[in-house]
Every structure is written in structure tokens, then in C-alpha cells.
Amino acid sequence: MTALLLAMCLQPELVDCRKIWDQAPHNAFTDLIRFKDRWLCVFREGKTHVSPDGALRVLGSSDGQTWTSEALVTLAGADLRDAKITIAPDGRLMLSGVAHWPKPAEIAYQSMSWFSSDGKSWSEPAKVGDPDFWLWRVTWHKDRAYGIGYGCADDKTVRLYSSGDGKSFKTEVKTLFDQGYPNESSIVFQDDGSALCLLRRDEGTKTAQLGVAKAPYQEWTWKDLGTQVGGPHLLRLPDARIVAGGRRHEKGAHTALMWLDPAAGTAKEFLRLPSGGDTSYPGLVWHDGLLWVSYYSSHEGKTSIYLARVKLPQ
């Protein structure tokens, strides 16, 4: 048995898990990052899962235990949704999300990005991608941001975008995938420059897809993973193993961590985090030999933000 397979067979350890925020009626859709020796956790808060008052909350912490609010990003008249956070090549934080306007607005969804040098003061939003295409998450690779947007109106397809500054995005592949209503996604890059994509689907079998492409990422091959994954996220560990996170439905909805095997085309769950009901959308960070995971869940009655630390087998 190879060292990689042996490591995947050993059991991980949930070191701890704590609730870090529950002040809004509904707190959900997280992401996590380490920036200038501090932790930042971003998420949406509002009255309900979908409500016109949606705003993007930014929490900060020096130790991962005590968290305080750094900022609340709002947009008049719009429901801001699905906060994602990255570090741009110029060293600034890039916050991503989508603005949703109710009918009779001509445009229902517009992806946006904001920038900050400290996580507290944020720029005015920049409109990114195409109207009514939800640019769900971006990943920086060789000073370029890559992300997949999914159609929110009649076009049930996904398209690949890229940007050099996080503000102006161009379409790399107009129709990247078009079967089973593809939508949320996460991309990671391998040492050889190839890209992997974990893609959620919500029609037909609803099983997630694994996409693989070499630079310049114009031609993709896809494998069916045979399981549903909601709110997907990928993280490549220093030893080249790939962790996937998201919502699974076996034995009830829960937030799960999985080993992704690109060669076999499988995503095998190795840990069910304390979760249930309305849950998922993890942020993943590897730090000091531990996997740090932000996510939200309603298993304790109210949708709240949680932070877990997981020790993985060597």
C-alpha cells in the first residue's frame, strides 16, 4: 500500500469545534483565511436563508478562539450572498460575493468584489463577470484569478472566467459544463499547473462532477463522483493530498470532509463535522499542522458559524 493510500486509511481526529458567531437570525455560507498572522472568517447574515437584508460579515481573531466583528459589508436594496475571501497578488484582501435584487429588477444577480488592506475598511464594489452569472469562488494561480460562474436565469450552464486584478474578468470557456444544472464550484491547481474542479449539480442524479484541465484550461474532462456535494471547497495539502469539504446527505444532511482522489474519480468521506439541517459551505485552511474549517450549521437550533480544527494522519 502506498504512503498516500495508507494515510487516507488512518483516522483523523477532531481536535475541537466551537461556535464563533450567532448574532444574526441567520448566519451562513462561510469562508476562512489567514492574513498577516490573524484569522478572518467571512459569511452572510440576514433574517432568513434568503432575505432582502443579506450582508457580508467579516470576523477577526488573533488566536482562533476569541472573535470580534471587523466589518459589515452592505449594498442598499440588495441581498449580498456567499462571501468568499482570498489574497490578491498585490497583498490586499479580495472579498467576493453576489448581489441579488428581487423582481422587477432587470438584473437579478450581479457578482462583485471588494478590496481591503486590513479586513476592516473595504473599497466600493466592482461588478465582475456577466449579469445573472454567479461567480461563486475564485482561486489565484500565477498572479491570475480563476473562477466559475453559473447561470441564475434561463441559462443552466457554467462558464470559466479569469482576471489579472480581481476586477476585470474575461470569459475563458463560455460553456464549461451544461448537464444536470451545474452551479457551485471550487478549483485547485497541481504542481504541474493542471487544474481540478469540484462542481455541484442540482438536477438529474445531482451527483457532483470532477473536472481536470491542463493550461491554458480550455479543454476539460469530467468524471462523475457518484455523490452529492453542496457548497463545495477544495484544499491541496503540502503533501499533495486533496481535501474536499461540503454538504452530503447520506444519513441526513451534514458538513463532511472528504479525500479527493483525482485518478480514481472518488470523494470518500473521512469526517462528519458536528452539523445537521441547514449546513455546509466550509472554508478550509492548513495551518501549523492542522486543518482549520469554518462552516455553518443549524444542528443546535439556530443557523450559526462554527470553527473546527482537525488533525490529519501523516
C-alpha positions as CSV (number, residue, x, y, z in Angstrom):
1,M,0.0,0.0,0.0
2,T,1.4,3.4,-0.9
3,A,2.0,6.0,1.7
4,L,-0.8,8.2,0.3
5,L,-3.3,5.3,0.5
6,L,-2.1,4.4,4.0
7,A,-2.6,7.9,5.2
8,M,-6.1,8.0,3.7
9,C,-7.0,4.8,5.6
10,L,-5.9,6.2,9.0
11,Q,-8.4,8.0,11.1
12,P,-8.4,11.8,11.5
13,E,-9.0,13.5,14.9
14,L,-11.4,16.3,15.5
15,V,-9.3,18.4,17.9
16,D,-12.1,20.8,18.8
17,C,-15.1,22.6,17.4
18,R,-16.7,25.8,18.7
19,K,-19.4,28.2,17.8
20,I,-17.9,31.6,16.9
21,W,-20.9,33.7,15.8
22,D,-24.7,33.6,16.1
23,Q,-25.8,37.2,16.5
24,A,-27.9,37.4,13.4
25,P,-31.2,35.5,13.0
26,H,-29.5,33.5,10.1
27,N,-25.7,33.1,9.8
28,A,-24.4,31.1,6.9
29,F,-22.1,30.5,3.9
30,T,-18.6,30.9,5.3
31,D,-15.0,31.2,4.1
32,L,-11.8,31.4,6.1
33,I,-8.3,32.8,5.6
34,R,-5.1,33.6,7.5
35,F,-3.9,37.1,6.8
36,K,-0.9,38.9,8.4
37,D,-0.8,36.4,11.3
38,R,-4.5,36.8,12.0
39,W,-7.7,34.8,11.2
40,L,-10.5,36.2,9.1
41,C,-13.8,34.5,8.7
42,V,-16.5,35.8,6.3
43,F,-20.1,34.9,5.9
44,R,-23.6,36.1,5.1
45,E,-26.0,37.2,7.8
46,G,-29.7,38.1,7.4
47,K,-33.2,37.4,8.7
48,T,-33.5,34.1,6.8
49,H,-31.7,31.8,4.4
50,V,-32.9,34.1,1.6
51,S,-33.9,37.6,2.6
52,P,-33.5,41.2,1.2
53,D,-31.3,42.3,4.2
54,G,-28.4,40.0,3.4
55,A,-25.0,41.4,4.4
56,L,-21.4,40.1,4.5
57,R,-19.9,40.0,7.9
58,V,-16.1,39.9,8.5
59,L,-14.8,38.5,11.8
60,G,-11.2,38.7,13.0
61,S,-9.2,36.7,15.6
62,S,-5.6,36.5,16.7
63,D,-5.9,33.0,18.2
64,G,-8.9,31.4,16.5
65,Q,-10.8,31.4,19.9
66,T,-11.9,34.9,20.5
67,W,-13.6,36.6,17.5
68,T,-14.7,40.1,17.0
69,S,-16.5,41.9,14.1
70,E,-14.2,43.7,11.8
71,A,-16.7,44.9,9.2
72,L,-20.2,44.5,7.8
73,V,-20.4,45.0,4.0
74,T,-23.8,46.0,2.7
75,L,-25.4,47.2,-0.5
76,A,-28.6,49.2,-0.4
77,G,-31.6,47.3,-1.8
78,A,-29.6,44.1,-2.4
79,D,-29.2,40.7,-0.7
80,L,-25.5,40.1,-0.5
81,R,-24.7,36.4,-0.6
82,D,-22.0,33.7,-0.3
83,A,-18.9,35.6,0.9
84,K,-15.5,34.3,-0.3
85,I,-12.1,35.7,0.6
86,T,-8.7,35.4,-1.0
87,I,-5.4,37.3,-1.0
88,A,-4.7,39.1,-4.3
89,P,-1.1,39.2,-5.8
90,D,-0.7,42.8,-4.6
91,G,-1.2,41.7,-1.0
92,R,-4.7,43.0,-0.5
93,L,-7.7,41.0,0.6
94,M,-10.3,40.3,-2.0
95,L,-13.8,39.7,-0.8
96,S,-16.2,38.1,-3.3
97,G,-20.0,37.8,-3.3
98,V,-23.1,38.3,-5.3
99,A,-25.8,40.9,-5.1
100,H,-29.4,39.7,-5.5
101,W,-32.2,42.1,-6.4
102,P,-35.9,41.0,-6.3
103,K,-38.3,41.4,-9.2
104,P,-39.0,43.5,-11.1
105,A,-35.3,44.3,-11.2
106,E,-33.9,43.9,-14.8
107,I,-30.8,42.1,-13.4
108,A,-31.4,39.6,-10.6
109,Y,-27.8,38.7,-9.8
110,Q,-24.5,40.5,-10.2
111,S,-21.2,39.2,-8.8
112,M,-19.0,41.7,-7.1
113,S,-15.6,42.1,-5.5
114,W,-14.3,44.4,-2.7
115,F,-10.7,45.0,-1.6
116,S,-9.0,45.8,1.7
117,S,-5.6,46.1,3.2
118,D,-6.7,45.3,6.8
119,G,-10.1,43.5,6.7
120,K,-11.8,46.4,8.3
121,S,-12.1,49.1,5.6
122,W,-13.4,47.9,2.3
123,S,-13.4,49.5,-1.2
124,E,-16.5,50.2,-3.2
125,P,-17.7,47.1,-5.0
126,A,-16.6,46.3,-8.5
127,K,-19.0,44.4,-10.8
128,V,-17.4,41.3,-12.1
129,G,-18.4,38.6,-14.6
130,D,-21.6,38.6,-16.6
131,P,-25.0,39.7,-15.2
132,D,-27.1,36.8,-13.9
133,F,-24.0,34.6,-13.8
134,W,-23.0,33.9,-10.2
135,L,-19.1,33.9,-10.0
136,W,-19.1,31.7,-6.9
137,R,-15.4,31.4,-5.8
138,V,-12.1,32.5,-7.2
139,T,-8.6,30.9,-6.9
140,W,-5.4,32.7,-7.6
141,H,-2.7,30.9,-9.7
142,K,0.4,32.5,-11.1
143,D,-1.0,36.1,-10.4
144,R,-4.3,35.3,-12.1
145,A,-7.7,34.7,-10.6
146,Y,-9.8,31.8,-11.9
147,G,-13.4,31.2,-11.1
148,I,-16.5,29.5,-12.4
149,G,-19.8,31.4,-12.8
150,Y,-23.2,29.6,-13.1
151,G,-26.3,30.8,-14.8
152,C,-29.0,32.1,-12.5
153,A,-31.7,32.8,-15.1
154,D,-32.6,30.6,-18.1
155,D,-29.0,29.5,-18.9
156,K,-28.3,26.5,-16.7
157,T,-24.6,26.2,-17.6
158,V,-21.3,27.2,-16.1
159,R,-18.5,29.3,-17.6
160,L,-14.9,29.8,-16.7
161,Y,-13.5,33.3,-16.0
162,S,-10.1,34.7,-15.3
163,S,-8.7,38.0,-14.2
164,G,-5.4,39.7,-13.5
165,D,-6.7,42.2,-11.0
166,G,-9.9,40.7,-9.5
167,K,-12.0,43.4,-11.1
168,S,-12.0,42.8,-14.8
169,F,-12.8,39.2,-15.6
170,K,-12.8,37.7,-19.1
171,T,-14.5,34.6,-20.3
172,E,-12.1,31.7,-20.9
173,V,-14.7,29.0,-21.6
174,K,-18.2,30.1,-22.3
175,T,-19.9,26.7,-21.8
176,L,-17.7,24.7,-19.4
177,F,-20.4,22.1,-18.4
178,D,-24.1,22.0,-19.1
179,Q,-25.7,18.8,-17.7
180,G,-27.8,18.5,-14.6
181,Y,-27.9,22.2,-13.6
182,P,-24.2,22.7,-12.6
183,N,-23.6,25.6,-10.2
184,E,-21.3,26.0,-7.1
185,S,-17.6,25.0,-7.6
186,S,-14.1,25.1,-6.3
187,I,-10.8,25.0,-8.2
188,V,-7.3,23.9,-7.1
189,F,-4.0,23.8,-9.0
190,Q,-1.4,21.0,-9.0
191,D,2.3,21.3,-9.1
192,D,2.3,20.7,-12.9
193,G,-0.1,23.6,-13.4
194,S,-3.1,21.4,-14.1
195,A,-6.5,22.4,-12.6
196,L,-9.0,20.4,-10.7
197,C,-12.6,21.5,-10.3
198,L,-15.3,20.1,-7.9
199,L,-18.7,21.0,-9.3
200,R,-22.1,20.8,-7.7
201,R,-25.2,19.8,-9.7
202,D,-28.9,20.1,-8.7
203,E,-30.8,18.2,-11.4
204,G,-31.0,14.6,-12.6
205,T,-28.8,12.4,-10.4
206,K,-27.5,15.6,-8.7
207,T,-24.1,13.9,-8.4
208,A,-21.0,16.2,-8.3
209,Q,-18.5,16.3,-11.1
210,L,-14.7,16.4,-11.0
211,G,-13.1,18.4,-13.9
212,V,-9.5,18.2,-14.9
213,A,-7.6,20.5,-17.3
214,K,-4.1,21.5,-18.3
215,A,-3.1,25.1,-19.0
216,P,-4.5,27.2,-20.7
217,Y,-7.6,25.5,-19.3
218,Q,-9.6,25.5,-22.5
219,E,-10.2,21.7,-22.6
220,W,-11.7,19.8,-19.6
221,T,-12.5,16.2,-18.9
222,W,-15.2,15.3,-16.4
223,K,-15.8,12.4,-14.0
224,D,-19.0,11.7,-12.1
225,L,-18.1,11.4,-8.4
226,G,-21.4,9.5,-7.6
227,T,-22.3,11.6,-4.6
228,Q,-24.0,15.0,-4.0
229,V,-21.8,17.8,-2.6
230,G,-23.3,21.1,-1.7
231,G,-21.2,24.2,-1.0
232,P,-18.0,22.6,-2.3
233,H,-14.5,23.6,-1.4
234,L,-11.1,22.1,-2.2
235,L,-7.7,22.4,-0.5
236,R,-4.4,20.9,-1.6
237,L,-2.3,20.0,1.4
238,P,1.5,20.4,1.5
239,D,2.0,16.6,0.9
240,A,-0.2,16.9,-2.3
241,R,-3.3,15.2,-0.8
242,I,-6.5,17.0,-1.6
243,V,-9.3,17.6,0.9
244,A,-12.8,18.3,-0.2
245,G,-15.5,19.9,2.0
246,G,-19.2,20.3,1.6
247,R,-22.7,19.1,2.4
248,R,-23.6,15.5,2.0
249,H,-26.9,13.8,2.5
250,E,-26.2,10.2,3.5
251,K,-27.8,9.6,6.9
252,G,-29.1,13.2,7.0
253,A,-27.7,16.5,5.8
254,H,-24.3,17.2,7.3
255,T,-21.0,19.0,6.6
256,A,-18.4,16.5,5.6
257,L,-14.7,16.3,4.9
258,M,-13.6,14.0,2.1
259,W,-10.4,12.7,0.5
260,L,-10.5,13.6,-3.2
261,D,-8.7,11.1,-5.5
262,P,-8.4,12.6,-9.0
263,A,-7.1,9.4,-10.6
264,A,-9.9,7.2,-9.3
265,G,-12.5,9.9,-9.6
266,T,-13.7,9.5,-6.0
267,A,-14.6,11.6,-3.0
268,K,-14.5,9.5,0.2
269,E,-15.8,11.0,3.4
270,F,-13.4,10.7,6.3
271,L,-15.1,13.0,8.9
272,R,-18.6,14.2,9.7
273,L,-18.4,17.5,11.5
274,P,-20.9,18.3,14.2
275,S,-23.7,19.5,12.0
276,G,-27.1,19.0,10.6
277,G,-30.1,20.6,8.9
278,D,-29.2,23.8,7.2
279,T,-25.4,23.4,6.9
280,S,-22.2,23.4,4.9
281,Y,-20.2,26.0,2.9
282,P,-16.9,25.4,4.6
283,G,-13.7,27.5,4.5
284,L,-10.5,25.4,4.6
285,V,-7.0,26.5,5.8
286,W,-4.0,24.4,6.6
287,H,-2.0,26.0,9.5
288,D,0.5,24.6,12.0
289,G,-0.1,21.0,11.1
290,L,-3.9,21.2,11.5
291,L,-6.8,21.6,9.1
292,W,-8.9,24.6,10.2
293,V,-12.5,24.5,9.0
294,S,-15.2,27.2,9.1
295,Y,-18.8,26.2,8.4
296,Y,-22.3,26.9,9.4
297,S,-25.0,24.6,10.8
298,S,-28.4,24.6,12.4
299,H,-27.9,21.3,14.4
300,E,-28.2,23.3,17.7
301,G,-31.4,25.0,16.6
302,K,-30.2,28.3,15.0
303,T,-28.0,28.6,12.0
304,S,-24.7,29.6,13.5
305,I,-21.0,29.8,12.4
306,Y,-18.6,27.1,13.7
307,L,-14.9,26.6,13.6
308,A,-13.3,23.2,13.8
309,R,-9.7,22.0,13.9
310,V,-8.8,18.6,12.6
311,K,-5.6,16.6,12.9
312,L,-4.9,14.5,9.8
313,P,-2.8,11.4,9.7
314,Q,0.7,11.8,8.3
